[in-house]
């Protein structure tokens, strides 16, 4: 009888040890929305513990898993694990687990597949400004399970007609869900316009999609601006060089003129000195010649005067008056005083102090006769 009771009791315990139920909302997961993962015990009895585990891929080593647990769960009670936004569900393993553990050692596990919809978090209209000949990268970071990324292009967004990408563009896949367009040499005619990143995936026969538009504003080449700046700088340098050259040439010319004036002045002074010396010399010579000529003239006059004296002497005998005798006496004294010295004969009157000018002698003579 006891054996039958024990078998019935064990059968009851094993019959109520059901697998827990795990659900999520929203599901599939959405990166931009908060997720609530709920696990039900699915049992009317008492459960030792109920645990939700979301194991992380070894990307962020600081967080190994997202986990929530509660003990002594009763009457089909549930627990909730909350995942805040934004969260990249690609970092999780493929399944989230809910563990229910009983007092007698039995453990039940339920799993929830990790699916997330295609989503691009960059919803705002993005503008990238660049110049021609530059390299540009356009990133498109998407989230979701098995997402497919498409790129297209248009020059006029008002027409809402996108075409294939222009030439000279290649892709770089950093991660599965991160596409990067790389343009090595941007061209205005080819690459200026609107790029659309289009993400899509399909879960439970439902298609999810998201898109982001990036405007690449390619400004026309301004290479002429630095060229003009360089030309202006060169022109300014040339002008400065010319001005400096003219200034120094003028300064040098002025210095040369001053130097020439000084030299000319020195030469003029020297010539004037030489001319003055020569003139003085010439003047002295001419003066001596004139003096000699005057002396010769005086000598001739003196000779004539001596002849006249002799004639006067011959006529003394005919004079009887006292006045005439005084005149004869005066002539005799004049004859004595006017005798020529040897220095005068030699032509150097300056050495004889007794020589008197002829004019004074003649004047004295005339006065005597008056």
For each residue, the residues with C-beta under 8 A, 3 or more apart:
1: 4 5
2: 5 6
3: 6 7
4: 1 7 8
5: 1 2 8 9
6: 2 3 9 10
7: 3 4 10 11
8: 4 5 11 12
9: 5 6 12 13
10: 6 7 13 14
11: 7 8 14 15
12: 8 9 15 16
13: 9 10 16 17 45 104
14: 10 11 17 106
15: 11 12
16: 12 13 43 44 45
17: 13 14 43 102 106 108
18: 42 43 108
19: 42 100 108 109 110
20: 39 40 41 42 43 50 98 99 100 108 109 110
21: 39 40 42 98 110
22: 37 38 39 40 52 96 97 98 110 111 112
23: 27 37 38 40 112
24: 27 29 35 36 37 38 96 112
25: 35 36 38
26: 29 30 33 35
27: 23 24 35 112 115
28: 115 116 117 145 203 204 208
29: 24 26 35 83 87 89 114 115 116 117
30: 26 33 35 116 117 119
31: 85 86 87 88 89 116 119 121 143 144
32: 85 86 119 121
33: 26 30 85
34: 82 83 84 85
35: 24 25 26 27 29 30 82 83 87
36: 24 25 80 81 82 83
37: 22 23 24 52 54 80 81 82 83 96 112
38: 22 23 24 25 78 79 80 81
39: 20 21 22 50 51 52 78 79 80 81 98 100 110
40: 20 21 22 23 76 77 78
41: 20 47 50 73 76 77 78 100
42: 18 19 20 21 76 100
43: 16 17 18 20 47 76 100
44: 16 75 76
45: 13 16 102
46: 72 73 74 103
47: 41 43 50 72 73 74 100 101 102
48: 71 72 101 102 103
49: 69 70 71 72 73 99 100 101
50: 20 39 41 47 69 70 73 77 78 79 98 99 100 101
51: 39 67 68 69 70 79 98 99 101
52: 22 37 39 67 68 69 79 81 96 97 98 99
53: 65 66 67 96 97 98 99
54: 37 65 66 67 81 83 92 93 96
55: 64 65 92 93 97
56: 59 60 63 64 65 66 91 92 93
57: 90 91 92 93
58: 61
59: 56 91
60: 56 63 91
61: 58 64
62:
63: 56 60 66
64: 55 56 61
65: 53 54 55 56
66: 53 54 56 63 81 83 92
67: 51 52 53 54 81
68: 51 52 79 80 81
69: 49 50 51 52 79
70: 49 50 51 73 79
71: 48 49
72: 46 47 48 49
73: 41 46 47 49 50 70 77 79 100
74: 46 47 77
75: 44
76: 40 41 42 43 44
77: 40 41 50 73 74
78: 38 39 40 41 50
79: 38 39 50 51 52 68 69 70 73
80: 36 37 38 39 68
81: 36 37 38 39 52 54 66 67 68
82: 34 35 36 37
83: 29 34 35 36 37 54 66 87
84: 34 87
85: 31 32 33 34
86: 31 32 121
87: 29 31 35 83 84 91
88: 31 91 143
89: 29 31 92 114 116 143 145
90: 57 116 143 144 145 176 177
91: 56 57 59 60 87 88
92: 54 55 56 57 66 89 96 114
93: 54 55 56 57 114
94: 113 114
95: 111 112 113 114
96: 22 24 37 52 53 54 92 111 112 114
97: 22 52 53 55 109 110 111 112
98: 20 21 22 39 50 51 52 53 109 110 111 112
99: 20 49 50 51 52 53 107 108 109
100: 19 20 39 41 42 43 47 49 50 73 107 108 109 110
101: 47 48 49 50 51 106 107
102: 17 45 47 48 105 106 107 108
103: 46 48
104: 13
105: 102
106: 14 17 101 102
107: 99 100 101 102
108: 17 18 19 20 99 100 102
109: 19 20 97 98 99 100
110: 19 20 21 22 39 97 98 100
111: 22 95 96 97 98
112: 22 23 24 27 37 95 96 97 98
113: 94 95
114: 29 89 92 93 94 95 96 145
115: 27 28 29 145 203 204
116: 28 29 30 31 89 90 119 143 144 145
117: 28 29 30 144 145 201 203 208 210
118: 142 143 144 147 148 199 200 201 208 209 210
119: 30 31 32 116 142 143 144 199 208 210
120: 123 140 141 142 143 197 199 210 211 212
121: 31 32 86 141 143
122: 126 140 141 212
123: 120 212
124:
125: 213 215
126: 122 212 213 214 215
127: 214 215 217
128: 136 138 214 215 216 217
129: 217 219
130: 134 136 186 216 217 218 219
131: 134 186 218 219 221 222
132: 186 187 188 218 219 220 221
133: 185 186 221 223
134: 130 131 185 186
135: 182 183 184 185 186
136: 128 130 182 183 186 191 216
137: 172 180 181 182 183
138: 128 180 181 183 195 197 214 216
139: 178 179 180 181
140: 120 122 149 151 178 179 180 181 197 199 212 214
141: 120 121 122 177 178
142: 118 119 120 147 149 177 178 179 197 199 210
143: 31 88 89 90 116 118 119 120 121 147 177
144: 31 90 116 117 118 119 147 177 199 201 208
145: 28 89 90 114 115 116 117 201 203
146: 201 202
147: 118 142 143 144 176 177 199 200 201
148: 118 199 200 201
149: 140 142 177 179 197 198 199
150: 197 198 199 200
151: 140 165 179 181 195 196 197 198
152: 162 163 164 165 195 196 198
153: 162 163 164 165 166 193 194 195 196
154: 157 159 160 161 162 163 193 194 196
155: 192 193 194
156: 159 193
157: 154 160 194 213 215
158:
159: 154 156
160: 154 157
161: 154
162: 152 153 154 194 196
163: 152 153 154
164: 152 153
165: 151 152 153 169 181 195
166: 153 169 190 191 193
167: 190
168: 183 184 185 187 190 191
169: 165 166 181 182 183 191
170: 181 182
171: 179 180 181 182
172: 137 179 180 182
173: 176 178 179 180
174: 178 180
175: 178
176: 90 147 173
177: 90 141 142 143 144 147 149
178: 139 140 141 142 173 174 175
179: 139 140 142 149 151 171 172 173 197
180: 137 138 139 140 171 172 173 174
181: 137 138 139 140 151 165 169 170 171 195
182: 135 136 137 169 170 171 172
183: 135 136 137 138 168 169 186 191
184: 135 168
185: 133 134 135 168
186: 130 131 132 133 134 135 136 183 191 216 218
187: 132 168 190 191 192 218
188: 132 191 192 218 219 220 221
189: 192
190: 166 167 168 187
191: 136 166 168 169 183 186 187 188 216 218
192: 155 187 188 189 216 217 218
193: 153 154 155 156 166 215 216
194: 153 154 155 157 162 213 214 215 216
195: 138 151 152 153 165 181 213 214 215 216
196: 151 152 153 154 162 211 212 213 214
197: 120 138 140 142 149 150 151 179 211 212 213 214
198: 149 150 151 152 209 210 211
199: 118 119 120 140 142 144 147 148 149 150 209 210 211
200: 118 147 148 150 207 208 209 210
201: 117 118 144 145 146 147 148 207 208 209
202: 146 205 206 207 208
203: 28 115 117 145 206 208
204: 28 115
205: 202
206: 202 203
207: 200 201 202
208: 28 117 118 119 144 200 201 202 203
209: 118 198 199 200 201
210: 117 118 119 120 142 198 199 200
211: 120 196 197 198 199
212: 120 122 123 126 140 196 197
213: 125 126 157 194 195 196 197
214: 126 127 128 138 140 194 195 196 197
215: 125 126 127 128 157 193 194 195
216: 128 130 136 138 186 191 192 193 194 195
217: 127 128 129 130 192
218: 130 131 132 186 187 188 191 192
219: 129 130 131 132 188 222
220: 132 188
221: 131 132 133 188 224
222: 131 219 225 226
223: 133 226 227
224: 221 227 228
225: 222 228 229
226: 222 223 229 230
227: 223 224 230 231
228: 224 225 231 232
229: 225 226 232 233
230: 226 227 233 234
231: 227 228 234 235
232: 228 229 235 236
233: 229 230 236 237
234: 230 231 237 238
235: 231 232 238 239
236: 232 233 239 240
237: 233 234 240 241
238: 234 235 241 242
239: 235 236 242 243
240: 236 237 243 244
241: 237 238 244 245
242: 238 239 245 246
243: 239 240 246 247
244: 240 241 247 248
245: 241 242 248 249
246: 242 243 249 250
247: 243 244 250 251
248: 244 245 251 252
249: 245 246 252 253
250: 246 247 253 254
251: 247 248 254 255
252: 248 249 255 256
253: 249 250 256 257
254: 250 251 257 258
255: 251 252 258 259
256: 252 253 259 260
257: 253 254 260 261
258: 254 255 261 262
259: 255 256 262 263
260: 256 257 263 264
261: 257 258 264 265
262: 258 259 265 266
263: 259 260 266 267
264: 260 261 267 268
265: 261 262 268 269
266: 262 263 269 270
267: 263 264 270 271
268: 264 265 271 272
269: 265 266 272 273
270: 266 267 273 274
271: 267 268 274 275
272: 268 269 275 276
273: 269 270 276 277
274: 270 271 277 278
275: 271 272 278 279
276: 272 273 279 280
277: 273 274 280 281
278: 274 275 281 282
279: 275 276 282 283
280: 276 277 283 284
281: 277 278 284 285
282: 278 279 285 286
283: 279 280 286 287
284: 280 281 287 288
285: 281 282 288 289
286: 282 283 289 290
287: 283 284 290 291
288: 284 285 291 292
289: 285 286 292 293
290: 286 287 293 294
291: 287 288 294 295 349
292: 288 289 295 296 347
293: 289 290 296 297
294: 290 291 297 298
295: 291 292 298 299 344 347 349
296: 292 293 299 300
297: 293 294 300 301 358
298: 294 295 301 302 357 358
299: 295 296 302 303 340 344
300: 296 297 303 304
301: 297 298 304 305 358
302: 298 299 305 306 338 340 358
303: 299 300 306 307
304: 300 301 307 308
305: 301 302 308 309 338 361 362
306: 302 303 309 310 335 338
307: 303 304 310 311
308: 304 305 311 312
309: 305 306 312 313 331 334 335
310: 306 307 313 314
311: 307 308 314 315
312: 308 309 315 316 328 331
313: 309 310 316 328 331
314: 310 311 317
315: 311 312 318 319
316: 312 313 319 324 325 328
317: 314
318: 315
319: 315 316 324 325 327 328
320: 324
321: 324 325
322: 325 326
323: 326 327
324: 316 319 320 321 327 328
325: 316 319 321 322 328 329
326: 322 323 329 330
327: 319 323 324 330 331 368 369
328: 312 313 316 319 324 325 331 332
329: 325 326 332 333
330: 326 327 333 334 365 368
331: 309 312 313 327 328 334 335 365
332: 328 329 335 336
333: 329 330 336 337
334: 309 330 331 337 338 361 364 365
335: 306 309 331 332 338 339
336: 332 333 339
337: 333 334 356 361
338: 302 305 306 334 335 356 361
339: 335 336
340: 299 302 344 345
341: 344 345 352 354 355
342: 345 346
343: 346 348 349 351 352 355
344: 295 299 340 341 347 348 349 352 355
345: 340 341 342
346: 342 343
347: 292 295 344
348: 343 344 351 352
349: 291 295 343 344 352 355
350:
351: 343 348
352: 341 343 344 348 349 355
353:
354: 341
355: 341 343 344 349 352
356: 337 338 360 361
357: 298 360 361
358: 297 298 301 302 361 362
359: 362 363
360: 356 357 363 364
361: 305 334 337 338 356 357 358 364 365
362: 305 358 359 365 366
363: 359 360 366 367
364: 334 360 361 367 368
365: 330 331 334 361 362 368 369
366: 362 363 369 370
367: 363 364 370
368: 327 330 364 365
369: 327 365 366
370: 366 367
